[in-house]
Amino acid sequence: MKGYTPLFAAIAGRRWSTAKLILAIATAQYCPKKDEDKLEFDMGNSNCLLFIKCFPDSLLFLDSDSDADSDASYDSDITIEQERVTFTDIATRPSKVQTNIHPKRMLEIPTQWRKRRPSENEPLLVGPETGEAIPIAMAVIQHDSESFLHIADLYHSLPQPLPLPTLLLDIILQEDQAQILDEYIKRTGDGVDVIEAQESSNAGPLPAAINDENKTYLGLNVHGKKRADLARKNDPNASRHSDQEPPLLWRAIREKAASVASYLHSERPLAAYRHFASVNSDSKAIWFKRLGLNKGGELEKCLPTWLGWTLDSLGESPLSAAIISGDVSMVKLVAKLDPKLMTSCLQTECVFWGFCPKKSLTCHVQNQILWS
């Protein structure tokens, strides 16, 4: 029964308060080998009542998500004398049961999933029908934005908040989930290549760049300023293809994520990055604030280019990404979303891939006519 934990059951039953309770209990029972690794669970703004009835040592738990609302609630003229009850916060109650397994493991254990077969009015399934995924990735695969939000809150509720897994972005694009992408950006600020963005902005480098396994190396440090351009100077062929991922839009187009592509052409990404910067205080959020979050600021001016609405020096563009995807509908979509940019892209040869978009589209149309 790999991955089937009490937390999984609570998530599957959409009992979000119960899910927080389970993590609180797991935190109370967590007993690491070193005392400095001990945790204290923060319930935050949870609506659940996490208390223990002290005198019989039994658990009383009222879940705000429960369906048993009013069956036992009614007006009565009968007065029943009851013993006064004292409550204790379960998160601070010492537990006789102890384990050295960190509570975050319940969020990291994959379980099996199977996609539901679509109805006659829904499109056919895309990608694999079965597989394994951690709970938050399963929410994306099942196109469940509500579960995604609540599980993301669980990551933040841990004593040492966990960052959302980076693999989520790829899954979001594969599943073409624009709404979930919007929430993902609000929580992580991901989707913008900070190395490229620094070189084209006036905000300077990230305030605190640490060269370790959890941070992005931002280039050489010259007179107190990060110089990613000098880090690649000795390699004349160094480009996006050798050390960086394509812009978010191009990745979405190659995955044939039409909803995400349309989302990235709207005003919602700008609002999402503004939200991330306003509610966070890490180095990335501070850097976004330096760009200016107000209307007409540098973030508003530069964000479309950073997301991929641009034609780079090698001739790559949203149009070339659409051609590589092999999907004519994606070519039509990007042309509809930004006709002016597509006009420039048609006339520019793609150096890295070795084709001219205009000629490639002509050949593709001719092949379709021949095989139709």
C-alpha positions in Angstrom: 0.0 0.0 0.0 2.7 2.4 -1.0 1.9 6.1 -0.3 -1.5 5.4 1.4 -1.1 7.4 4.6 -3.7 9.0 6.9 -2.8 12.3 5.2 -3.6 10.8 1.8 -7.0 9.6 3.1 -7.8 13.1 4.5 -6.8 14.7 1.1 -8.9 12.2 -0.9 -11.9 12.9 1.3 -11.3 16.6 1.0 -11.1 17.0 4.8 -8.6 19.8 4.8 -8.8 20.6 8.6 -8.2 16.9 9.3 -5.2 17.0 7.0 -3.7 19.8 9.1 -4.5 17.9 12.3 -2.7 14.8 10.9 0.4 16.9 10.2 0.2 18.5 13.7 0.1 15.0 15.3 3.0 13.8 13.1 4.9 16.9 14.3 4.2 16.2 17.9 5.4 12.6 17.5 8.5 13.5 15.6 11.5 12.8 17.7 14.8 13.4 15.7 18.1 12.2 16.9 19.3 15.7 17.5 17.4 18.0 19.8 18.0 21.1 17.6 16.0 19.4 14.8 12.8 19.3 16.9 9.7 21.0 15.4 6.8 23.1 16.5 3.7 23.0 14.3 2.0 26.3 13.3 -1.7 25.9 12.6 -1.8 29.4 11.1 -5.4 30.5 10.3 -6.9 27.0 10.4 -10.6 26.9 11.0 -10.4 23.5 12.8 -10.5 23.0 16.5 -7.6 20.8 17.5 -8.1 20.0 21.2 -8.0 17.1 23.5 -10.6 16.4 26.2 -8.4 16.0 29.2 -10.3 14.1 31.9 -11.0 10.8 29.9 -7.9 11.3 27.8 -10.0 10.9 24.6 -9.8 13.1 21.5 -12.5 15.6 20.6 -12.1 16.9 17.0 -14.5 19.2 15.2 -13.8 19.4 11.5 -15.3 22.4 9.8 -15.4 20.4 6.5 -17.6 17.7 8.0 -21.0 17.0 6.4 -22.6 16.2 9.8 -23.8 19.8 10.3 -27.2 20.1 11.7 -28.5 16.5 12.3 -27.7 16.7 16.0 -28.3 20.4 16.4 -31.8 21.4 17.5 -33.6 23.6 20.0 -34.6 21.9 23.2 -36.1 23.1 26.5 -34.4 20.3 28.4 -31.4 21.3 30.4 -28.7 18.6 30.9 -26.0 19.0 33.5 -22.6 18.2 32.0 -19.2 18.1 33.5 -17.0 21.0 32.7 -14.6 20.2 29.9 -11.0 21.5 29.7 -9.3 21.6 26.3 -5.6 21.4 25.4 -3.9 22.3 22.2 -3.0 19.0 20.6 0.0 20.4 18.8 1.7 21.2 22.1 0.6 18.0 23.9 3.5 15.5 24.4 3.0 12.2 22.7 4.0 8.8 24.0 4.3 7.6 20.4 7.5 8.8 18.9 9.2 8.4 15.5 12.2 9.8 13.7 10.3 10.1 10.4 9.8 13.7 9.4 6.2 14.8 8.9 7.0 16.1 5.5 7.5 12.6 4.2 3.7 12.2 4.0 3.7 15.0 1.4 6.5 13.4 -0.5 5.4 9.8 -0.8 3.9 9.0 -4.3 0.7 7.1 -4.8 -0.9 5.5 -7.8 -3.3 7.5 -9.9 -5.6 6.9 -12.8 -7.3 9.5 -15.0 -11.0 9.4 -15.4 -12.2 8.6 -18.9 -13.8 11.7 -20.4 -17.4 12.0 -21.3 -18.6 12.5 -24.9 -18.4 16.3 -24.5 -14.9 16.3 -23.2 -11.6 16.0 -25.1 -9.7 12.8 -25.2 -7.1 12.0 -22.5 -3.7 13.5 -23.1 -0.6 11.7 -21.9 -0.5 8.5 -19.7 -3.6 7.3 -18.1 -2.0 5.8 -15.0 1.2 6.5 -13.0 2.5 7.5 -9.6 2.6 11.0 -8.1 2.9 12.9 -4.8 -0.4 14.4 -3.6 0.1 17.9 -4.9 1.2 16.6 -8.3 -1.9 14.3 -8.3 -4.1 17.4 -7.9 -2.6 18.9 -11.0 -3.0 15.6 -13.0 -6.6 15.4 -11.9 -7.2 19.1 -12.8 -8.3 19.8 -9.2 -7.4 23.4 -8.5 -9.1 23.4 -5.1 -7.0 20.4 -3.9 -3.9 22.1 -5.2 -4.5 25.2 -3.1 -5.2 23.3 0.1 -2.2 20.9 -0.3 0.0 23.9 -1.1 -1.2 25.4 2.2 -0.1 22.2 3.9 3.5 22.7 2.6 3.4 26.2 4.2 2.0 25.0 7.5 4.9 22.8 8.4 7.2 24.2 11.1 9.9 24.6 8.4 7.8 25.5 5.3 8.6 23.4 2.3 9.0 25.0 -1.2 6.6 23.6 -3.8 8.4 20.9 -5.9 10.0 22.3 -9.1 8.6 19.4 -11.1 5.1 20.8 -10.7 5.7 23.4 -13.4 6.4 20.7 -16.1 3.3 18.8 -15.0 1.1 22.0 -15.1 2.3 22.6 -18.7 1.7 19.0 -19.7 -1.8 19.1 -18.3 -2.5 22.6 -19.6 -3.8 24.0 -16.3 -3.8 27.8 -16.5 -5.7 28.3 -13.2 -3.2 26.1 -11.3 -0.3 27.9 -13.0 -1.7 31.2 -11.8 -1.7 30.0 -8.2 1.7 28.3 -8.6 3.3 31.7 -9.7 1.6 33.5 -6.8 3.3 31.1 -4.4 6.7 30.6 -6.0 7.4 33.5 -8.4 8.8 30.9 -10.9 8.5 31.1 -14.6 10.9 33.9 -15.3 14.6 33.2 -16.0 16.3 35.4 -13.5 19.7 35.3 -15.2 18.3 36.6 -18.5 16.0 39.1 -16.6 18.9 40.6 -14.7 20.8 41.3 -17.8 17.9 43.2 -19.4 16.7 45.1 -16.3 17.8 48.0 -14.2 17.1 46.4 -10.9 20.5 44.7 -10.6 21.1 41.2 -9.3 19.1 39.3 -6.7 19.8 40.8 -3.3 21.2 37.6 -1.8 22.6 35.0 -4.2 24.0 31.9 -2.6 25.9 29.3 -4.6 24.6 26.1 -3.2 22.4 23.2 -4.4 19.2 25.1 -3.5 20.1 28.4 -5.3 20.8 29.6 -8.8 24.3 30.6 -9.5 24.0 34.1 -10.9 27.4 34.4 -12.5 30.8 35.9 -11.6 31.0 38.5 -8.8 32.9 41.5 -10.2 33.2 44.6 -7.9 30.2 43.5 -5.9 28.0 42.9 -9.0 26.9 39.5 -10.4 28.0 39.2 -14.0 26.4 36.1 -15.6 27.5 37.5 -19.0 31.2 37.2 -18.0 30.6 33.6 -16.8 29.8 32.7 -20.5 32.2 35.1 -22.2 34.8 32.4 -23.1 32.2 30.3 -24.8 31.0 32.0 -28.0 28.4 29.3 -28.6 26.9 29.6 -25.1 23.2 30.3 -25.3 19.9 29.4 -23.9 20.2 25.9 -25.4 23.3 25.0 -23.4 22.6 26.3 -19.9 19.1 27.6 -19.7 15.5 26.4 -20.3 13.4 28.1 -22.9 10.9 30.8 -21.8 7.8 29.6 -20.1 5.6 30.4 -23.2 7.8 28.4 -25.5 7.7 25.4 -23.2 3.9 25.7 -23.0 3.6 25.8 -26.8 5.8 22.8 -27.3 3.5 20.9 -24.8 0.5 22.1 -26.9 -0.9 23.8 -23.8 -3.3 26.2 -25.5 -5.0 27.4 -22.3 -1.6 28.2 -20.7 -0.4 30.1 -23.8 -3.6 32.2 -23.7 -3.2 32.8 -20.0 0.4 34.0 -20.6 -0.9 36.6 -23.1 -3.4 38.0 -20.5 -2.8 40.4 -17.6 -3.1 37.7 -15.1 0.6 36.7 -15.0 1.5 40.3 -14.1 -1.0 40.3 -11.3 0.3 36.9 -10.1 4.0 38.1 -9.9 2.8 41.3 -8.2 1.0 39.2 -5.6 4.1 37.0 -5.1 6.3 40.0 -4.5 3.9 41.7 -2.2 3.4 38.8 0.2 7.0 37.4 0.3 10.3 38.8 1.5 12.9 36.4 0.0 15.5 37.6 -2.4 13.4 36.9 -5.5 10.4 38.9 -4.1 12.7 41.8 -3.2 14.1 41.8 -6.7 10.6 41.9 -8.2 9.8 44.9 -5.9 12.9 46.7 -7.2 11.5 46.4 -10.7 8.5 48.4 -9.6 5.1 46.7 -9.0 3.1 49.8 -9.9 1.4 50.4 -13.2 4.0 51.4 -15.9 6.8 49.9 -13.9 9.7 47.9 -15.3 8.0 44.6 -14.4 5.0 45.4 -16.4 7.1 46.5 -19.4 9.5 43.6 -19.4 7.4 40.6 -18.2 5.9 39.7 -21.7 9.5 39.4 -23.1 10.7 37.4 -20.1 7.7 35.0 -20.5 8.6 34.4 -24.2 6.6 37.0 -26.3 9.8 37.9 -28.1 12.0 37.1 -31.1 15.6 36.4 -29.9 18.9 36.9 -31.6 19.0 33.3 -32.9 15.6 33.6 -34.6 13.7 31.6 -32.0 10.2 32.7 -31.1 6.7 31.5 -30.1 6.2 30.7 -33.8 9.2 28.5 -34.0 8.1 26.7 -30.9 4.7 26.2 -32.4 6.2 24.7 -35.6 8.4 22.4 -33.5 5.3 21.2 -31.7 3.9 20.0 -35.0 0.5 21.3 -34.1 -1.2 23.6 -36.6 -3.7 24.8 -34.0 -0.9 26.1 -31.9 0.5 28.0 -34.9 -2.9 29.6 -35.4 -3.2 30.4 -31.7 0.1 32.2 -31.3 -0.6 34.1 -34.6 -3.9 35.2 -33.3 -2.6 36.3 -29.9 0.2 38.4 -31.2 -0.1 39.1 -35.0 2.6 41.8 -35.0 5.2 39.6 -33.5 4.3 36.7 -35.8 4.8 38.9 -38.8 8.4 39.5 -37.7 9.0 35.8 -36.8 7.8 34.6 -40.3 10.7 36.5 -42.0 13.5 35.5 -39.6 15.5 32.3 -40.0 15.9 30.2 -36.9 19.7 29.7 -36.6 19.7 26.9 -34.1 17.1 24.7 -35.8 18.1 25.7 -39.3 14.7 26.6 -40.9 12.7 29.6 -41.9 9.3 29.6 -40.3 7.6 30.9 -43.5 9.1 28.1 -45.6 8.4 25.5 -43.0 4.7 26.5 -42.7 4.4 26.4 -46.5 5.8 22.8 -46.7 3.6 21.7 -43.8 0.4 23.0 -45.4 1.4 21.3 -48.7 2.0 18.0 -46.9 -1.4 18.3 -45.2 -3.1 18.8 -48.6 -1.3 15.8 -50.1 -2.2 13.5 -47.3 -5.8 14.7 -46.8 
